[in-house]
Amino acid sequence: MRTIFYISDGTALTAEAFGKAMLSMFPLKVEHKTLAFIDSLDKAQQAVARINKAYTDSGERPIIFHTFVSVDVKRIITSSRGSCYDFLDYFVAPMSKELGIPAQPKTHRTHGIQENGIRESYDFRIEAVNYAMANDDGSNVSDYDEADIILLGVSRTGKTPTSLYLALHYGIKAANYPLTEDDKLENLQLPKVLKAHRHKIFGLTLDPQRLHEIRTKRREGSSYASLQQCRYELNEVEKMYRREAIPFLDSTRFSVEEIAAKILAETNIERHRF
């Protein structure tokens, strides 16, 4: 077990992203600790105390992924008994040389909302999240003209989390529509409310066993959760996808991040945040 610290004078999201990408390459059991907004010398000293205690408790050097604007705060953190990594150290100087301009580090610039068009990006995301919530599970089909994408699938195939992820991370207005017994699944046809928007539709499907497991947690022992029902629904829906030439993805082995990325790669939808 190694203790991993993600530390920054901002949100620590960049340190987390870099650190977790690095750690994913190693078969290692870890304990994650994020210390955000370490933006004073006093807070830095407190962080060092936590790092050093982790070392004393485990006998293993903690791994520290960090990003700091303040040189003084960074110096304190790197004086700890942890092993420190800051990928910005390796890339800022070469990039500055390539661009022909010096770097101008500023706290909260990456995830703030005030500069470099980030305010506009933030507004897009908030509007998109509100849209996804208002158009979840086919609850409001009157706003589909505004949708960037409409996710389609049977119950519990990941439509809602994927819609919200697309909205929050990319500012994409994603509606989702459930296919249920009310849609007469045998020889299923594309629901009438969706026909005018078929160019926006993207289907999700799942392995029947996995769907059975998910539904069982929700309604154990019900016909809704039975493996037979799951197989039937998925089979009919996938036949409809193919018949209607609707692009679709089997999301069984993918995280919500991967599902969203695959949808974006296949549809080329314009994202409002990078």
Secondary structure as the mmCIF struct_conf table of DSSP 4:
data_model
#
loop_
_struct_conf.conf_type_id
_struct_conf.id
_struct_conf.beg_label_comp_id
_struct_conf.beg_label_asym_id
_struct_conf.beg_label_seq_id
_struct_conf.end_label_comp_id
_struct_conf.end_label_asym_id
_struct_conf.end_label_seq_id
STRN STRN1 ARG A 2 SER A 8
BEND BEND1 ASP A 9 GLY A 10
BEND BEND2 ALA A 12 ALA A 12
HELX_RH_AL_P HELX_RH_AL_P1 LEU A 13 LEU A 23
TURN_TY1_P TURN_TY1_P1 SER A 24 MET A 25
BEND BEND3 PHE A 26 PHE A 26
STRN STRN2 VAL A 30 LEU A 35
BEND BEND4 SER A 40 SER A 40
HELX_RH_AL_P HELX_RH_AL_P2 LEU A 41 SER A 58
BEND BEND5 GLY A 59 GLU A 60
HELX_LH_PP_P HELX_LH_PP_P1 ARG A 61 PRO A 62
STRN STRN3 ILE A 63 THR A 67
BEND BEND6 VAL A 69 VAL A 69
HELX_RH_AL_P HELX_RH_AL_P3 VAL A 71 THR A 78
TURN_TY1_P TURN_TY1_P2 SER A 79 SER A 79
BEND BEND7 SER A 80 GLY A 82
STRN STRN4 SER A 83 TYR A 85
TURN_TY1_P TURN_TY1_P3 PHE A 87 PHE A 87
HELX_RH_AL_P HELX_RH_AL_P4 LEU A 88 LEU A 99
TURN_TY1_P TURN_TY1_P4 GLY A 100 GLY A 100
BEND BEND8 ILE A 101 ILE A 101
TURN_TY1_P TURN_TY1_P5 THR A 107 HIS A 111
BEND BEND9 ILE A 113 GLU A 115
TURN_TY1_P TURN_TY1_P6 ASN A 116 GLY A 117
HELX_RH_AL_P HELX_RH_AL_P5 ILE A 118 ALA A 134
TURN_TY1_P TURN_TY1_P7 ASN A 135 ASN A 135
HELX_RH_3T_P HELX_RH_3T_P1 ASP A 136 GLY A 138
BEND BEND10 SER A 139 SER A 139
HELX_RH_3T_P HELX_RH_3T_P2 VAL A 141 GLU A 146
BEND BEND11 ASP A 148 ASP A 148
STRN STRN5 ILE A 149 VAL A 154
TURN_TY1_P TURN_TY1_P8 SER A 155 ARG A 156
BEND BEND12 THR A 157 GLY A 158
HELX_RH_AL_P HELX_RH_AL_P6 LYS A 159 TYR A 170
STRN STRN6 ALA A 174 LEU A 179
HELX_RH_3T_P HELX_RH_3T_P3 GLU A 181 ASP A 183
TURN_TY1_P TURN_TY1_P9 GLU A 186 ASN A 187
HELX_RH_AL_P HELX_RH_AL_P7 LYS A 192 LYS A 195
TURN_TY1_P TURN_TY1_P10 ALA A 196 HIS A 197
HELX_RH_3T_P HELX_RH_3T_P4 ARG A 198 LYS A 200
STRN STRN7 ILE A 201 THR A 205
HELX_RH_AL_P HELX_RH_AL_P8 PRO A 208 ARG A 218
BEND BEND13 ARG A 219 ARG A 219
TURN_TY1_P TURN_TY1_P11 GLU A 220 GLY A 221
BEND BEND14 SER A 222 SER A 222
HELX_RH_3T_P HELX_RH_3T_P5 SER A 223 ALA A 225
HELX_RH_AL_P HELX_RH_AL_P9 LEU A 227 ARG A 243
TURN_TY1_P TURN_TY1_P12 GLU A 244 ALA A 245
STRN STRN8 PHE A 248 ASP A 250
TURN_TY1_P TURN_TY1_P13 THR A 252 ARG A 253
HELX_RH_AL_P HELX_RH_AL_P10 VAL A 256 THR A 267
HELX_LH_PP_P HELX_LH_PP_P2 ILE A 269 ARG A 271
BEND BEND15 HIS A 272 HIS A 272
#
